[in-house]
Amino acid sequence: MHAQMNQTADTSPLGILQSVFGYDSFRGQQAEIIDHVIAGKSCCVLMPTGGGKSLCYQIPALCRSGVGVIVSPLIALMEDQVAALRQLGVRCAAIHSGLETGQVNEAFSALRSGALDLVYVSPERLLMDDFLNLLDDLTLALFAIDEAHCISQWGHDFRPEYQQLSLLCTRYAHVPRIAVTATADAPTRKEIMDRLQLPTLYKAGFDRPNIRYHVTAKDNPGKQLRDFLKQRAPDESGIIYCLSRRKTDETAEALKKDGYKALPYHAGLDAGTRARNQERFLKEEGMIMVATIAFGMGINKPDVRFVVHLDLPKNIEAYYQETGRAGRDGLPSTAWMVYGMQDVALRRQMIENGDSPDMQKRFEQHKLSALLSYCEAATCRRKVLLQYFDDDATIGECGNCDTCLEPVRTYDGTEHVRK
């Protein structure tokens, strides 16, 4: 960036925000976090989906001398970010297992010659000796750990390689570290901060007031979905999450027959089909992506108007992260879910049959129970959600969830129970 800015350009954080990224002003705690990192200090940033976490490390990387190293868990996520940044004129590259040897060598020599401001790498790649040896010889602006909840065995996306990132604290003690995530409950936050030795936590509220939450008991889900979609405007884009690949394919097929522009997305499709479907979803109006959780991390489509769960997610963090892909433009959006007791039984079975140690299984069962409590809540759903994340925002009834809009009829059953 430094090389590309003309001599008169404003290289302050606000100047870069305006001239490179095209925003007028910072939001929430962004300016404070950016100043903290530019000053060479480390921190953990907890900010809801669409809150502007990426700028919290991209701008300091452009303000500090040297290259910013961003650790990211998914190739698709890196590619999206790099493509977007290059369009803005930022000098950056991604290094991951999907590249040819020639491409990797090219990125390495760009790093050596100081031709990059940002480099995106997977944790596995970062931890290879050849890469660490290269970093030893470079001026490093910062390390950013994206999707930092992957570090915690209590998180919902645990990645063992992420735990080895604690070597950054010793090997590059002088380089600031910033860990960012949208979903971390208290135990997960503590583990991120302990492992990466982060002294400061910046915590933006979890509330997404523009999302309307709606949960209903599963009873002929195909018909329930059709009824839900009939109430939506025909040109809206949305995501429908299913648990199995088969159900994903069947649902997409059924929607196509009903005249919707629906596409499937799951790990069973070949990479080319997945990439084409994702591309269409991002670029075309009125697309509906029917997907397993293989789809979505870092998907930056601001006008997703609804996120549907036809099956129960794994826990509240996963639910919050997946529903958070709706309404990133701040306009009204809906998170709609159907659930049934067979879903709960299936999830419990998946946990029991998994490879996790017993203590981890108990923890996952406990998280599933918390999600069930959310589904069965007779009070404001937003309050239940925010309390789970210890978000002490003292909001009253939100007025924008099904239980607020159509209160569940409750009555005092003390006398019946006594009898």
N, C-alpha and C positions, 0 to 999 in steps of 0.2 A: 504494500500500500504506500509505504513511505516513498518508494521510488516513483510511484505513479502520480502522487499528488503534486500539483504545481506549487511553486514557491509561495504563492500568495494564499493558498488554500488554508482554511481554518482546520488545524489538526487537533483541536480540543475534542473531548468526547462528544459534545453537542454538535460541533462542526462536522464530525464524521457521521454522526447519526443523520444529520440533514443532507450532507453532500453525497454520502455513499449509500445510505439505506433509505433516504427519502422520507423520513418521519420528521414532524415538526418539533416534538418534545418527548422527553422520557415519561414513562408511566410508572406509578407506584414507587417501588424502591430501586428501580433500575439505576438511576444516577448514583445513588449512595453505594450500591454494590460495585459498580464500575470504578468509582473513585477508590474504593477499598482495594480492589485487585491491582489497579494501576500503581497504587502505593506499595505494591509488592507483598500484600497480605493475603492469606488464604481464607476461604469461607465455604459454607454449604448453603445452597440456595434452593428453597422449596417454593415453587410457584406453580399455580394451576396451568393446565394445558392452554396454550394460546396466550399466556401471560407475558411472553417475550423473554424467555430464559436465554435463548441463543445469543442475543445481543449482549448479555451480561458477561460473556467471555469473548465474543467476536470483537467488540469495540476495544477492550483492554489489550487484546492481542495486536490490534492495529496501532494502538497508542504507545505500547512498550517496544523497546528494540528487540530484535530477534524474532523467532518463529513461535507461534502458538500451536501447541500439540493438543488436539481434541480426540479423546478416546470415546468411541461410539460402538454400540453392540451390533448394529445391523448394517450390512453393505448398502441396502436400499436407502437407509437413512443418510449414510455418508454421501452417497451419490446425489441424492436430492439437494443436500445442503451445499455441496461443492458446485453443482450446476447453477444453483441460485446465486451463490457468491460470485462465480465467474462472470455471470451476466452483469453484476454490479461493478465489475472491474477489479475485484479483489483477487490477489494472486494466491491460489490455493490448490491443493491436490488431495486425493485420498489414496491410501496404500492398504490393500486388503487381498485376501486369497483369490478374489475373482479376476485379478489382473494377470496379464502375460508377463513373463520375466522382463521383456524389454520395457514395458510400462513402469514396472517397479524400479528398474535401473534409472529410467528417466526422472522419476520422482526423487530418487536418492540424489542424483546429481543436481537437481534443482534445489534441494535442501542444502547440499554442501556449498553451492555458490551463492546462497542467500537470496534466491529468486522467489521464495515463498513467504507469505505472511502467516498462513494457516495450513496445517497438515492434519487430515483426519485419519486415524488408524484404529484398527480393532485392538482389544486388549491383548489377544494372542500375538499379534504382529509387534506391538509395542514391546512385549516382554522378550522378544528374540534378541540374542546377543548382538547380531550385526546391527540391529536398529538402535539398541542402547549405546553401543560403541559410537555410532554415528552421532547420537544426541550428545554424548560426552564432549564432542568437539564443537558443538554449535552454541550460539547465544540463544537461550530459550526465553520467550516472553512469558509463557505460563503453561500449565497443564490444566485442561478442562476435562472433567469426567462427566459425560452426558449419561442420562438414564442411570444415575448413581445408585438407585435402589437395587440394581443388579449385584451390588457388592454384598448385600445383606442376606444371610441365609433365612432371615425372617421376612425378607421382601417377597414379592410375588413373581419375580423373574430372576431368581438367583443364578448367577454365572460364576463358577469357581475361579475363573481366570481374573475376574474383577478383584478378588481378595488379594491377589499378588501385587496389585497396584500400590500396596503400602510401601513397596520399595522406593517409590517416588519421594517419600518423606525423608529417606536417608541419602539416597544416591544424588538427589537434586534438591537438597534441603533449602537452597537459596531461591528456588523457583516457586512463585505462588501457585497454589492449587485451588481450583474452584470446582466443586461437585454440584451438579444440578439435577433435580428430579421434580416431577409433578405429583408423585404419589409415594408418600412414606409416612407410616404411622410412627408413634414415639420410639418403639424398639428399633425400627429400621433406621430412623434418623440418628439414634445414638450410635449404632454400629458404623454407619457411614462416617460420622465425625471422629469416632475412636480410631478406625482403621486408617483414615487418611490424615489424622492429626489436624483437624480443622477447628480453629479456636472460635469461629463466629458462625452463627446460624441466622440467615435472613429468611423469614417465613412470611410469605404473602398469604392472604386468606384463601381458603379452598373454595369459597362460594362462587358459583357460576350462575348469577341471578337470571340470565337470559334462557337457561335451560329449564324446561318444564318436565318434572319427573312423574312418570305414570307406571304403576305396577299392577298387574291383574292376574288372577288365577288362570292357569292354562286349561282351556276347554275348547277343543277343536282349533288348534293354533293356526291352521291354514286359513280358516274363515276369519278368525280374529285379526290376522294380518291383513287380509283383503279389506275388511271393514275399516281398519286403521288407515290404510293407504287411500281408501276412497275419500277420506276426510281431508287429505293433503292436496295441495295444489299440484297439478300434473307435471310441472317442470322442476319439481324439487329433487335435489340429490340427497341420497341417504345411504347408510350402511346397515346391513342386517347381519347380526352375528349368530352363527349356529355352532353346535359343539362338534358335529361330525362332518367329514368331507361329503359323505353321501347325502346328508340332509342339505348341505350347501348347494350341491348340484341340483337336487330335486326342487328346492325352493326357487333357485334362479330360473330353472326351466318352467315352473308353474307361473312365475311372474311374467316371463316372456310371452307365454300363451295368453295372459291377461292384457298384453299390450304394453307392458313396462319395458324400459331399457335396462335390463338386469344382467349382471355378469357374475360368474363365480370366481372365488379366489381362495385357494388353499394349497398346502404344501404338496399335494398329489398332482398338481398341474405342472407341466414343464415350465422352465424359467421364462421362455419366450412368451408363452400364453399369459403367465402372471404379469410380466412386464407390459404387454399390450393392454391387458385389462386395466391395470393400474393407470396407465397413460390415458386411456379413454375416460376413466373415472375422474381423473384430475382435470381434463380439458373440456369434456362435453357437459352440457346442461342436462339436468333431469336423469342422471345415471344413478342406478341403485347397485351397490356392490354387496353381494351376498358372500359372507366370508367366515372363515374360522379365525381364531385370534392370530393366525400367521399374518394377517393384514392389519396395518394401521400405525405401528409405532413411528411417530414422526411424520405421519401423512399430513401435509400442510395444505388442506383444501378448506379455505375459510368458510365456504357457504354450504357445508353439510347441514341440512335442515332437520334431519332426524337420525337417531341411532336406535335400532331395534335389537333386543335380545330375545330370540326364540327359545333359547336354553339358558339355564342359570350360569352366570360366570363363576370363576373360581373363588372369588372373595370380593370384599368391598373395594380394595385397591384396584383390582382388575376392572370392576364395574365402573369405578370413578374414571379410570384412565380411558376406557373404551367409550363411555358416554361423553367424555371430555372432547371427543373429536367432533361433536356437534357444535355449531354456532360459534366458531372461533372469530367470526366477524362481529360478534356482539349482538347479532339480531336474534329474535325469538326462535327457539329450536326445541325439539322434544326428545326426551329419552324414554322409550316405551319398552316395557319388558313383560313377558308372560312367564310364569313359573308354576311348577307342579311338584308334588311330593316325590314323583318318580325321578325328577331332576335331582332332588336332594339326595335320594338314595344312590343314584348313579355317581354323583360327585363324591359321596362318602366312600363308595366302593373304589373309585379311582384313587382316592388318597390311600386307602388301606392296601391296595395292590401295588402301590408305587414303591420305588427303591429307597425312599427317605428313611432315616433312623426314626425310632418310635417317638422320640421327643418332638421331632419335626412334624410327624403325622398328627400328634395331639394338637400341636399349634395350628396346623392347617384345618383340622376339624373345628377348632375353636373359631377360626376366621370364617369358616363356612356358616357356623351357627350365627355369627354376627350379621352375615349377609341375609340369612333367613329372617332374623329379627327385623332387619330393614324392610324386607318384602312384606312382612306381616304387620308392620307398624300401623297403628290407628291414629298416630299423631303426625305432625308435619314431617315429611320425608327429608326435607333439606336439613332440618334440625338434627335428625338421626345421623345423617351423613356427616355433617360438620362436627358433631360430638365425637364420632368415631375417630376423626383426625385431630382431636383436641383443639379444634378451631374454636376459640372462646368467643367468637363473634356472637354477641348476645342478640341474635335476631329473634324476633317473635315468630308467629306463624308466617310462612313465606307468601302465602296467597298464590303460589305458582306451582303447586303439585296436586296430584289427584286427591290426597287426603284433606288438603286445605280447601280445594274447590268443591269437592263433594264429600263432606265429612262422613266417616264411617259411623253407623249408628252403634253406640255402645250403651250398656246399661249396667247398673250395680248388681252383681250376681252374688253378693255376700250371703243373702238369705238362702238362695238355692244351694250354695256350697255347704252352708251350715246344716241344711236338712239332709 
